Amino acid sequence: MEDLFSNLPDEVLRLIVSFLPNESTLETSLISTRWRDLWNQVLVRHGTTQDVAAAVAGFLARFEQHDPLKHPRKLQFHFAEQHTALSASIAANNKLLLDFPAGNKHLQRKYELQFMLNKDHITHHTFHPTFLVKTLYLKSVSHFTNSVASSIVSSLEQLEKLVIVECSGLDSLCIESESKLQKLTVSECPQLKFLHLRTSKLKNLRYCGPLPRIWPESHFNLRHAMLDFRQGPSCSDSKAQDFNQTLLTIKNCETLTLCGWIFETLIWPSISPSGNFIFYKIRELWWIHNHKAENSINILVSFLKLCPALEQLFVKNDSTSYSTPETKSSLTQASKYTKLEHLRGIKFMGFANRVDEISVAKTLIQLIREEPPKIETSDGFTLIF
């Protein structure tokens, strides 16, 4: 069958797309190379770091969500100071990707980022965008572009989800958003030592990297928290009291990822005197520990006694995970809740030895009031007791 669209000019194809439902527009890029090229057109700009924020603002202002091919969905800004470029891409569901030039990671200087998303802190441009960014992926910011990134992000007053990845040299991160921001992800920022959050609406926090000093200035209750600090603390003098405010934000979590050393070193010393601290709402727990470390099973058992509503348990063994020297604390007496009544499944991950999995499973079963739950090994085998 003859392709009826092949001889149509680009302007007509763009007009056709403008009449399609939003969920169907991107599917046209799969039709042929011709259609895909329409989606991949790039707006190229040149200038200095002082010109970037205005260039991105103008790029967003010209984009029309209901007519996505009328203007390019991609911006490439070439810096006059360096032979590098910023890439900006608009995606479906109000997403924006900002990929800054990474530079040499080994020569990266320390820098800070400050994102002030409250309206009274915003520097307004003369542009009035028809496209509102609700999700931002921010990648590879450096000391060369940190002020630019801060300016751009602070102008996105409707931002609900922020993802920050691969920012080598980032030493301090401050985020202020008292109205919109609900989800925050920080990953692969190995030099980050200080995280200041003034985000009263934040419900989902995902962090992967060394533990920084966290200051949640505004009180907020997270529903989902992934605190993957298996690389250990970023500061050698981390103390339990430094983690107390973060502990309060995760107390009412429904889904939690936690490392064993965090509970042993930073949580247990704060809650053991009262004996009344309980994670009442945790339904799903992802536990990261080093099975070879001393006391690792006692630490897990002690934490589980604080989770009476737990339904699903995932135990991840990582032999490279940070661990502390053996503690003399009586961790197994952590709580009066000694039985798990709702646990339906246990999944092991990262164990190389079936014997270790069986040993851990036998210990965990002692905490369960009813019949043993489904227990799955790292290689997918079901343990039956």
N, C-alpha and C positions, 0 to 999 in steps of 0.2 A: 504494500500500500504506500502510495506517495505521501511524504511528509508535508502536510498542508501548511506547516509553520515555517519551513526552512527558508522560504523566500520572503518572509515578512521582515520589515525593518525592526531594529531594536526598540524603537519608540512604541510600535504596536504591541510587541511582546510585553513590554513594561506595562502598557495599558491593560492588557489581558490579566496580568498578575494582580493588578490593583483591584480587580473585581472578585478575586478569589477570597475565601475565608482565610483568616490568619493562620490557622493550623495547616492549611494546604499549600501556602505560598512556597515554603522551603522545599516541598516535594518536587517542584518544577525543576530544581537544579539536577535532578536525577534523570531527566528526560534525555538530555544529550549534552555534548560539550558546548554547544551554542548557548543553551540555557545556563549551564554552569558558569560560563564566562560572564554572563550578565550579573550573576550574583557575586563574582569575584573582582569586579571593577574596583580600583583603588584610587582614592583621592590623595594626591601627593602634594605635600607642602614643605617649605624650607624656612628655617629661621633659627633664632637663638632660644635659649631656655626661657627667656622672658616672653616669647611668643607662643609657647606651647599651650598654656591654659586657654587662651583666646581661640587658638586653632581647634582645640577639642570642643570647646563650647559652640563654635560655629558649625563644626561637623555634626554635633548632636542637634543643633537648631534646624539644620537643613533636612535632616532625615525625617521622612514621613512614614509612620508606622503602618498606615493604611494603604500606602503606595510605596512599598519597600524598595522597588527598583528605580524609582524616580531619581534618586541620588545614590552615590556609592555607600556601601555598608562598611567600607574599610578605609582607614586613614593611615597614611605613612608620613610621619613628620621627621625630616632629616635635620639633625643638629649641625649648625655651622661650626660650633666649637670642636666637635669630634666627628669622625667618620662613622657615625651610628645613627639609628633611627628608632623612633617610637612607633609601635604598631597599635592601632585601635580598631576593634571590630565590634560591630553590633550584631547580636544574636537574638533568637526568638525569646519571648517572655521577658522583655525589658532587660536584657543582659548586655553588659559592656565588658570587653576584655581590653585591658591596658597592659601591653607588654613592653617594658622599658629596656633599653640596651643594657645588658648585664655588666659588661666590662670584665676586667681581670679579677676573679674572686680572691686571688691570693694577695692582690694589692689594694683590696677594698678598704677604704677609710670608714671609721665609725660615723654614724649619723642617727638622727631621730626623725620620727614621723608624728605629726599632730593633725588629726582629723576632727575638725569642729563642725559637726553636721547640724547644730542648732541654728535656726534662722537668723538669730541676732549676731552670729559670728560669720555669716556668709558674705563673701565678696561677690557682689552681683555684676554679671556681665551685661552688655547691652543686648545679648541674644535671649530669645524666649523660646526654648526648645519645645517642640511638639512631642518629642520622645523623652519619656521620664525613665531614668535608670533606676531600677529597683534591685538589681544584682550586679555587683562589680567584682571582676577577677583582676587583681593587681599583682603583677609579676615583675621581678627583677629590678625593683627600685634600687638606686645607688646613691652615694653622697652627691653625685653630680645632678641627680634629678629629684632628690627628696623634697625640696621646696616646691617644685612643680607638681609632684604627686599630691602633696598636702593641699595645695590650692585647688587642684581639680576635684579631689575627693570631697573636700569641704563644701563644694558647690552643689553636690548631689543631695539635696535636702529630702528626697523621697527614698533614699537608699534603705533597703530592708535586709539585704544580705551582702556581706563583705568577705572576700577571700583574699588573703595575702600570702604569697608563696615566693620562695627562692629569693629572699631579699638579704643577700650577704652584706654584712657590715651594719645591719640595723641593730642599734643598741638600745633604743627606747621608743616605745609606741604608746601614744596617748589617743584615745578615741572618746569623743563626746557626742552622744546622740540620745536625747531624752524623749524622743517622740516616735521614731520609726525603726531603728536598727534592731532586728530580732535574731539574726544569725551571724556569727563571726567564726571564721576559720583562719588559723595562723599555722603555717607549716614551712619547714626548711628555712628557718631564719636562725641559724645556729648561734649568732652572737647576741641575740636579744636577751637583755638582762632585766628590763623593767617594762611592765605592762600596766598601764593606767586606764581603767575603764569607768567612764561615767555614762552608763547605758542602762537606764532603768527598765527598758522594754526588752532587754536581751533574754532570749529563751533557749538559744542553742549556741554552745561554745565548743569548738573543736580546736585542740592545740596539740601539735606534734613537734617535739624538740626538747632541748634542755629546759628545766623548770626555771622561769624568770621570777623575779619578785612581782607578785600580782597585787594591785591595789584596786579593788572594786569599790570606788568611791560612792556610787549610788547603789542602794540596796536593790537587788533583783534576784528572783528565784528562777534558776535554770530548770528546764524540763529535760533537756538532753545535754550531757557534757561528756566530751571525749578528752581526757587529760592524759595524753600519752607522753609521760615524762621518763621513758625508759632510759634515756641518755643521761639521767641524773640531774643534779642541780647546776645551774649556770653560775651560782655564787657558792663558794665553799662554806660560808657562814650562815646558811639558811637555818632558820629556827622555826619551831612549831608555831609560835605566836605570829610569825610572818604569814602563815597560811590560814589563820583563823577566819579572816573575812572571806576568803575563797571557800572555806569549808561551809560557811553559812549559805553561800549561793548555790551549793550543790546538795544541800540537805534534803531538798524536796524534789530531786531529780527522779524521773521515771526510767531513764536510760543513762547508765554511767559506765565510762571506761576509766579504769584506775590502775596504777602500778602498786605492787605490794609495798615497795619501799616508802611510798608516800604515806600510806596508812600507818606503817610502823614508826616512821620518823617524825611526821608532821601532824597526823591526825590523832593517833592514839594518845600521845602525851597530853593533848588538850582536853580530851573527852574522858579519860580514865578516872580522874578524881570524882566526877559526879556519877558516872555509870548510867546516866539517863539519856544519852545521845543516841537517837535511833534514826535510820534512813527509812522512814515509813512508806515512802512511795516508790522505791526502786522495784521495777518489774524485770528489768533486763540489765545484767551486769557483765561487762567484759573486763576480765582480770588479767593483768600482765605481770608475770613474775619470772624469776630465774630459779628453776626447780633445784638447781645444784646449790643454791645459797642456803645458809643455815636458817632454820626456823621458817622457811617459806610456806609450808603447809599450815603451821600454827597461825601465821599472819592471815592467810586466806580464811581459815575457819573462824578466827576472831571477827573478821569483817562480816562474814555471812551471818553471824549471830546478831548483827545490827540491821539485818534486812528481812524482816518478817514477811513481807509481801512478795519476795522474789519468785519469779516464774521461770526465767531462763538464765542459765549461767554458762558463760564461755570462758575457758581457762586457756590463755595463751602462754606457752613456755618459750622464753627467749634467753638463750644462754649468754647473750651479750648484754642483757638488761642490767642496769645499775642495781646494786644491792648494798645494804649496810652491814656492818659487823653484827654478830649475834647479840640480840638484846636479852636482858635478864627479866624483862617484864613478863607478867603472867598473862599473856595475850588471850589464852583460851577462856579466861573469865571475863571477857569483854562485855557481856550482856546477859540479862535474865532470859532473853529469847534464845532458847537452845534448840528449838525445832523449827524447821521450814515446812510449812503446811501447804504451800502453793507451788513448789518447785516442780516443773513438768519436764525439763530437759537440761542435760549437761553436755557440753561439747568441748572436747579437748583439741587443741591446736598446737603444732610445733613440737610435740613430744616425739622423740626418736625411739623411745623404748616403751613397749607395751606394758612391761612390768611396772614402770613408774606410773603409768596411767591407771592401772588396776589398783595400785597402792593409794593413789590420791582418791580414786572413786570410793574405795572402802571407807576411807576417813570421812568423806562427804556424806555418804549414806547414813552415817550415824546421826547426822543432823536432821534427817528427814522423818517426819512423823508417820506419813502414810507409806504406801508401796514405793519402791525406788523408781525414780523417773527414768526416761530414756537416756542412756549414756552412750555417746558416740565418740570413738577414738579419732586420733588425727588422720588416720587413713580410711575413715568411714565405716569402721567395724562397730557393731553394737555390742556393748558389754551387758551381760545378763547375770544378775546376782540372785 
